[in-house]
Amino acid sequence: MLNMHPTPTLSHLKPADYQHVYEPAEDTFLFLDALEADVNFIISRSPVVSLEIGCGTGIITTFLQTLLTSHGIPLLSLTTDINPQACKATAATALSNRTSVDAIRTDLAFPLFPRMENGIDILLFNPPYVVTESEEVGSTGIEAAWAGGKDGREVVDRVLRLIPRMLSKNGIFYLVTIRENKPQEIMEYMSTTYNLRSDVVLSRKAGTEGLSILKFYYPA
Ligand SMILES: C[S@@+](CC[C@H](N)C(=O)[O-])C[C@H]1O[C@@H](n2cnc3c(N)ncnc32)[C@H](O)[C@@H]1O
């Protein structure tokens, strides 16, 4: 059954915080459901290090931490966000939920490489996926939470190109998409270019959004 694991508390965040930091929504909660649904697969890959790009409130990584801890698996969790307020919120969320998460303010994950080259076992990304004008992409404020440019893919595609440098050989990459992002095309690209297998872990219609959580991993 889905969602038996408790959702992290965000009671330390106030409505005014959500003027600056992405407020968890259907995409976020579908992500939590997907991680819980996939926990046996995650455990089977013996993860040690996770990295979330675009952590927002930090709810996803905090959930992953507590989920794996409940299965006796300790995890080193790193997160990044281009928005400094999101990094602050993530640190506070981890503390409020008695977990340990590091939040780094940066574009994608560049300062972590080459040191963490192929060192990420669980990579998480709920990107800015909304189709917008390209000019709207690249802010460091709340707009960065949704503005995805052409096909909602401009930030996503930058991350896809980094995957072979980031993922460990047992690594799993989880990605949120909407229909407009052409998830099938992403899955084909990752297969033909990087030999990564992919599955749709969960899909849900939320209002007009056809959300899916995809996962990518190397064949055993
Ligand atoms: C849809 S929100 C997701 C927030 C949170 N992970 C969640 O699911 O609730 C996307 C997040 O990505 C961040 N972001 C956008 N572009 C980024 C970039 N180039 N590097 C790092 N983070 C970025 C935004 O600031 C925002 O916090």
The ligand as a MOL file (V3000), in Angstrom:
LIG
                    3D

  0  0  0     0  0            999 V3000
M  V30 BEGIN CTAB
M  V30 COUNTS 27 29 0 0 0
M  V30 BEGIN ATOM
M  V30 1 C 9.3950 22.1040 -9.0520 0
M  V30 2 S 10.4970 22.7700 -7.8400 0 CHG=1
M  V30 3 C 10.7270 21.3180 -6.8450 0
M  V30 4 C 11.0390 21.6080 -5.3900 0
M  V30 5 C 11.0470 20.3680 -4.4910 0
M  V30 6 N 12.0660 19.4230 -4.9020 0
M  V30 7 C 9.6920 19.7040 -4.5040 0
M  V30 8 O 9.5440 18.6920 -5.2100 0
M  V30 9 O 8.7840 20.1910 -3.8250 0 CHG=-1
M  V30 10 C 12.0390 22.9260 -8.7330 0
M  V30 11 C 13.2210 23.3980 -7.9010 0
M  V30 12 O 14.3920 23.4410 -8.7490 0
M  V30 13 C 15.1550 24.5910 -8.4360 0
M  V30 14 N 15.9950 24.9030 -9.5980 0
M  V30 15 C 15.6250 25.4460 -10.7840 0
M  V30 16 N 16.6710 25.5850 -11.6130 0
M  V30 17 C 17.7620 25.1230 -10.9340 0
M  V30 18 C 19.1590 25.0180 -11.2400 0
M  V30 19 N 19.6420 25.4150 -12.4290 0
M  V30 20 N 19.9820 24.5010 -10.3030 0
M  V30 21 C 19.5060 24.1140 -9.0930 0
M  V30 22 N 18.1970 24.1960 -8.7430 0
M  V30 23 C 17.3320 24.6970 -9.6410 0
M  V30 24 C 14.1040 25.6420 -8.1120 0
M  V30 25 O 14.6360 26.7440 -7.3830 0
M  V30 26 C 13.0780 24.7950 -7.3210 0
M  V30 27 O 13.3710 24.8030 -5.9430 0
M  V30 END ATOM
M  V30 BEGIN BOND
M  V30 1 1 1 2
M  V30 2 1 2 3
M  V30 3 1 2 10
M  V30 4 1 3 4
M  V30 5 1 4 5
M  V30 6 1 5 6
M  V30 7 1 5 7
M  V30 8 2 7 8
M  V30 9 1 7 9
M  V30 10 1 10 11
M  V30 11 1 11 12
M  V30 12 1 11 26
M  V30 13 1 12 13
M  V30 14 1 13 14
M  V30 15 1 13 24
M  V30 16 1 14 15
M  V30 17 1 14 23
M  V30 18 2 15 16
M  V30 19 1 16 17
M  V30 20 1 17 18
M  V30 21 2 17 23
M  V30 22 1 18 19
M  V30 23 2 18 20
M  V30 24 1 20 21
M  V30 25 2 21 22
M  V30 26 1 22 23
M  V30 27 1 24 25
M  V30 28 1 24 26
M  V30 29 1 26 27
M  V30 END BOND
M  V30 END CTAB
M  END
